[in-house]
């Protein structure tokens, strides 16, 4: 992928996270190209990449739209995350050295600072760093590729409910419990805390979809 196309991918991801493009909205190629100062070719390449990741859906003769998920989709994705991330956490925990633990704690601190500023975009970025630092290990390259794909497919929805201050405080408290499990090297406790953290997020996403009229309350 060329530099211009990669820039377009990152720019589009930011619009999803910032809520500038919401699920179901059409992505207008010409407007994106004009805003980024590039031709349509790299924008189309970027759209194809995001479609492969599941963040965009192509509708013949209509164009690209931000992917809409229903509750069944979300439950499937989060159940897959539970399986894959549980395996990854158990594999990574024994390999977390002092540098890795420092990255985890720094990401947690960045999350807290973003919450205090009310900066949802920065919080989402720091939250992603926090979780990936917990799971990444040299021998889990393929596992992490799957984890990234699953995270990318629901990033737009996470951005929507992160605007609730109560949820953000709960998330920070969950991060603290996760770090405690890492410090004592307790894999069972770590996986349990990650599962609870993920389940709470799914509950909030389910409430959002219900309120939005996409599932029955």
C-alpha positions as CSV (number, residue, x, y, z in Angstrom):
1,X,0.0,0.0,0.0
2,X,1.3,3.4,-1.0
3,X,1.9,6.3,1.5
4,X,-1.1,8.2,0.2
5,X,-3.4,5.2,0.6
6,X,-2.1,4.5,4.1
7,X,-2.7,8.1,5.0
8,X,-6.2,7.8,3.7
9,X,-6.8,4.6,5.8
10,X,-5.6,6.3,9.0
11,X,-7.7,9.4,8.2
12,X,-10.8,7.4,7.7
13,X,-10.2,5.4,10.9
14,X,-10.0,8.7,12.8
15,X,-13.3,9.9,11.4
16,X,-14.9,6.6,12.6
17,X,-13.4,7.0,16.1
18,X,-14.3,10.7,16.3
19,X,-17.9,10.0,15.3
20,X,-17.6,12.1,12.2
21,X,-18.9,9.1,10.2
22,X,-21.4,6.9,12.0
23,X,-22.6,3.3,11.2
24,X,-24.8,3.4,8.2
25,X,-23.5,6.6,6.8
26,X,-22.2,6.8,3.2
27,X,-18.5,7.5,2.6
28,X,-18.1,10.1,-0.1
29,X,-14.9,9.4,-2.0
30,X,-14.6,12.8,-3.7
31,X,-15.0,14.7,-0.4
32,X,-12.3,12.6,1.3
33,X,-9.9,13.0,-1.6
34,X,-10.4,16.8,-1.6
35,X,-9.9,17.0,2.2
36,X,-6.7,15.0,2.1
37,X,-5.4,16.6,-1.1
38,X,-5.0,13.3,-3.0
39,X,-6.4,11.7,-6.1
40,X,-9.3,9.2,-6.0
41,X,-6.9,6.2,-6.5
42,X,-5.4,6.1,-3.0
43,X,-8.8,6.8,-1.5
44,X,-10.3,3.8,-3.3
45,X,-7.4,1.7,-2.2
46,X,-8.0,2.7,1.4
47,X,-11.8,2.0,1.1
48,X,-11.0,-1.5,-0.2
49,X,-8.7,-2.1,2.8
50,X,-11.3,-1.0,5.3
51,X,-13.9,-3.1,3.5
52,X,-11.6,-6.2,4.0
53,X,-11.3,-5.3,7.7
54,X,-15.1,-5.2,8.0
55,X,-15.3,-1.5,8.8
56,X,-16.9,-0.6,5.5
57,X,-19.6,-2.3,3.4
58,X,-19.8,-1.9,-0.4
59,X,-23.3,-1.7,-1.9
60,X,-23.4,-2.0,-5.7
61,X,-24.2,1.2,-7.5
62,X,-24.4,3.0,-4.2
63,X,-20.9,3.0,-2.9
64,X,-19.2,2.5,0.5
65,X,-21.0,2.8,3.8
66,X,-19.8,2.5,7.4
67,X,-20.7,-1.0,8.4
68,X,-23.7,-1.4,10.6
69,X,-23.7,-4.2,13.2
70,X,-26.6,-5.8,14.9
71,X,-26.6,-7.5,18.4
72,X,-25.9,-10.9,16.9
73,X,-22.9,-9.6,15.1
74,X,-21.5,-8.0,18.2
75,X,-22.1,-11.1,20.3
76,X,-20.2,-13.2,17.8
77,X,-17.3,-10.8,17.6
78,X,-17.0,-10.4,21.3
79,X,-17.2,-14.2,21.8
80,X,-14.4,-14.6,19.3
81,X,-12.4,-12.0,21.2
82,X,-13.0,-13.9,24.4
83,X,-11.5,-17.0,22.9
84,X,-8.6,-15.5,21.1
85,X,-7.6,-12.9,23.8
86,X,-7.8,-15.5,26.6
87,X,-5.3,-17.6,24.7
88,X,-3.2,-14.6,23.9
89,X,-3.2,-13.3,27.5
90,X,-2.1,-16.7,28.9
91,X,0.7,-16.9,26.3
92,X,1.9,-13.4,26.8
93,X,1.8,-13.1,30.6
94,X,5.0,-15.1,31.3
95,X,6.8,-13.0,28.7
96,X,5.9,-9.6,30.0
97,X,9.2,-8.1,31.1
98,X,9.8,-4.8,32.9
99,X,9.6,-2.8,29.7
100,X,6.3,-4.4,28.7
101,X,4.8,-3.8,32.1
102,X,5.9,-0.2,32.0
103,X,4.1,0.2,28.6
104,X,1.0,-1.3,30.0
105,X,1.0,1.1,33.0
106,X,1.8,4.1,30.8
107,X,-1.1,3.3,28.5
108,X,-3.4,3.1,31.6
109,X,-2.2,6.5,32.8
110,X,-2.8,7.9,29.3
111,X,-6.3,6.6,29.4
112,X,-6.9,8.3,32.7
113,X,-5.5,11.6,31.5
114,X,-7.7,11.4,28.3
115,X,-10.8,10.8,30.5
116,X,-10.0,13.9,32.6
117,X,-9.6,16.0,29.4
118,X,-12.7,14.5,27.9
119,X,-10.7,13.4,24.8
120,X,-12.5,10.3,23.5
121,X,-10.1,9.9,20.5
122,X,-7.0,9.9,22.7
123,X,-8.7,7.5,25.2
124,X,-9.6,5.0,22.5
125,X,-6.0,5.1,21.2
126,X,-4.6,4.6,24.7
127,X,-7.1,1.9,25.6
128,X,-6.0,0.0,22.4
129,X,-2.3,0.4,23.4
130,X,-3.2,-0.9,26.9
131,X,-4.9,-4.1,25.7
132,X,-2.5,-4.9,22.9
133,X,0.5,-4.4,25.2
134,X,-1.0,-7.1,27.5
135,X,-1.4,-9.6,24.6
136,X,1.5,-9.0,22.3
137,X,4.3,-11.6,22.3
138,X,7.0,-12.5,19.7
139,X,5.4,-16.0,19.2
140,X,1.8,-14.7,18.8
141,X,2.0,-12.7,15.5
142,X,-0.9,-14.5,13.9
143,X,-3.0,-14.4,17.0
144,X,-2.6,-10.6,17.2
145,X,-3.5,-10.2,13.5
146,X,-6.9,-11.8,14.4
147,X,-7.2,-9.6,17.5
148,X,-6.6,-6.4,15.5
149,X,-9.2,-7.4,13.0
150,X,-11.8,-8.1,15.6
151,X,-11.1,-4.8,17.4
152,X,-11.2,-2.8,14.1
153,X,-14.6,-4.2,13.2
154,X,-16.2,-2.7,16.3
155,X,-14.1,0.5,16.8
156,X,-16.9,2.8,15.6
157,X,-19.3,1.4,18.2
158,X,-16.8,1.8,21.0
159,X,-16.4,5.4,20.1
160,X,-20.2,6.0,20.4
161,X,-20.6,4.8,23.9
162,X,-17.3,6.2,25.3
163,X,-19.1,9.5,25.6
164,X,-20.7,8.3,28.8
165,X,-18.5,9.4,31.8
166,X,-19.7,6.6,34.0
167,X,-18.5,4.0,31.5
168,X,-15.1,5.6,31.3
169,X,-14.6,5.5,35.1
170,X,-15.6,1.9,35.1
171,X,-13.1,1.2,32.4
172,X,-10.3,2.8,34.4
173,X,-11.2,0.7,37.4
174,X,-11.1,-2.4,35.3
175,X,-7.7,-1.4,34.0
176,X,-6.4,-1.2,37.6
177,X,-7.6,-4.7,38.4
178,X,-6.1,-6.0,35.2
179,X,-2.7,-4.5,36.1
180,X,-2.9,-6.0,39.6
181,X,-3.4,-9.5,38.0
182,X,-0.3,-8.8,35.8
183,X,1.8,-7.8,38.8
184,X,1.2,-11.0,40.6
185,X,1.4,-13.1,37.4
186,X,-2.0,-14.7,37.9
187,X,-3.2,-15.9,34.5
188,X,-6.6,-17.0,35.7
189,X,-7.3,-13.7,37.4
190,X,-6.0,-11.8,34.3
191,X,-8.3,-13.7,31.9
192,X,-11.2,-13.3,34.3
193,X,-10.7,-9.5,34.6
194,X,-10.4,-9.2,30.8
195,X,-13.6,-11.3,30.3
196,X,-15.5,-9.1,32.8
197,X,-14.2,-5.9,31.2
198,X,-15.2,-7.1,27.7
199,X,-18.6,-8.3,28.9
200,X,-19.3,-4.9,30.4
201,X,-18.5,-3.3,27.1
202,X,-20.8,-5.6,25.2
203,X,-23.6,-4.8,27.7
204,X,-23.2,-1.1,26.9
205,X,-23.1,-1.8,23.2
206,X,-26.2,-3.8,23.5
207,X,-27.9,-0.9,25.3
208,X,-26.8,1.5,22.6
209,X,-28.3,-0.7,19.8
210,X,-31.5,-1.1,21.8
211,X,-31.8,2.7,22.3
212,X,-31.0,3.2,18.6
213,X,-33.9,0.9,17.6
214,X,-31.8,-1.8,16.0
215,X,-32.8,-4.5,18.5
216,X,-35.8,-4.9,20.6
217,X,-35.4,-3.7,24.2
